[in-house]
């Protein structure tokens, strides 16, 4: 039987930390735990840590999107603020090396737009580019997304970490 971490945290960081430390018990290498999702202000942060399974058992991207749009059906644009959040925790043999959290602010649209991406991308509008994430080609989205930003910070951390190892 393969080891499996059950997400029981109350925040993205709780789950990322739990994954990193749990899998770090099994392997001696660096372990990166990540958790991410969509948080909508009007819904008190939901779907939050339940983003992937927001519509219940048998959840799909489409069902999750329809649930969000249904819950926000009569909500004005000004009250549809949302953010994508990504938390990453890098550990080594039970010791946390770094914790990273990145967010991207936007709004939930009234209908799906775009053909790229996955998850909530078709309904997440990013004001600086005046497009949904699903309207952005992958390379453009990766430059500005919550995960892209977190991975850039992780890359910078790893450069510094390996630099220290080489100097030691």
N, C-alpha and C positions, 0 to 999 in steps of 0.2 A: 504494500500500500504506500502510495506517495504522500509525503507530508503536505498538508494544506493549511494555510492560515485563514482562519475565519474572522472576517472583519466585524469587530464589535465596538470599535472606537466611536466617539461622539463627534470627532472632527476628522478632516482629511489628514492632518498631521498625526493624530492618534493612529490611524490605519497605516500610514506610510511607515511610522516608527515601528509599529507592531510587525509589519511584514519584514522589514529589514532585520530586526532582532530575532524574529522567529526563524527565518531562513538562515540567518547567521549562525544558529545553533547547529545546523546540519552541514554547513560548508565553511572552510577556513578562508575563503577568499572574501574580497569586498562584496557587500550585498547592497543593492539599491532597492529600497522600497518606495513605491510611488502610489499616491491616491489623488484622484482629481475628479472634478465634476462641475456642475452648474449650480449657482446659488442666486435665487431671485428674491430681491428685497421684499416685494409685495407678499410673497409666500413665506416670509420669515426665514429665508435661507434655503428653502426646499427648491429643488429636490436634494441638494446637498450631497451628503455621503451616500444617498440612495439613488443617485443619478442614473446609474445603469439599470436599476430595477424599479424605477419610480412608478411604473404602471402595473406593478404586481407580478405574480408568477407568469412566466412566459413573456416577460417584457421584451420589446424590440425598440429600436430607435424610433420607428414610426409610431408605435403605441405611446412611448414616452413623450414624443412631440405633441401628439394629439391631446394627451392629458394636460400638458402645460398650457397649450392653447385654449383648451376648455376652461381651465381654472382662471385664465386671464381674459376670458372672452369679453367681458364688459369693463375691463380696466383700461384707463386712458394711457396713451403713449408715455406721458411724463411719469407714470407710476409703474413702468415696466422695466425698471433698472435691474440689471443682472451682471453677474461676473462669472467668468470661468476661473477656477482655482486649481493649481497643481502644487502638491507638496511632495518633496523628495527627501529621503533620509538615506545617507550612505553610512554604513557601519562596517567594522572589521572586527571579527571575533568578539562580538558583544559590546564593542565600544562604538558609540556614535561619533563619526568623524565630522559630519556636517548635516545641517537641516536647511532645506531651501523651500521657500514658498513664493510663488509668483501668481499674479492675478491679471486678468484683462477685463476692463469695464466695458459694458455695452447695454443694449436693450433687447427685449424680446419683441420680435415682429408680430404682426397679426396673421401672417401666413408664411409658408415656406418659400424661400428664395435660394436659388443656386443649385449646382449639380455636383460640387466637390464635397470633401469632408465626410464626416460621420456624426453620429450622436445628435446633439442639439445644434450643430453648425448651421443648418438651414433656417433656424429661427433666432440666431444670435447675431444681432446687428452691431457692427463695430463702427462707431461714429467717425473716427479719424479718416477712415477709408470710404465711408458711406456705402458699405456693403456688408452682407452677412458673411460669416466665415465660410459658408458653402459656396459663395461667389468668388472666393479667392483660390487661385491655383495652389497646390500643396506647398510649393517652395515659398510663395508669398505669405501664406498663413503661418508656416513654420517660423518665419522671421519675427512675427508679432504675437503668436499664441502664448498662452500660459505655460504650456509644456516646452515650447521652443525657448522661451525666456529662462525657464528653470534649467533646461539642459545647457544653455550657454553659461549660466552661473556654475553648474556642475563641472563643465569643461574647464572653466577658469580655476575652480578649486583643485581639480585633478592636476592641472599644469603646475600649480603652486605646490601641491602635495608631492608630486614626483620630483620637482626641483629640490625640495628639502631633502628627499631621500638620496638624491644624487650628491648633494653637498655634505651629507653625513659621513 
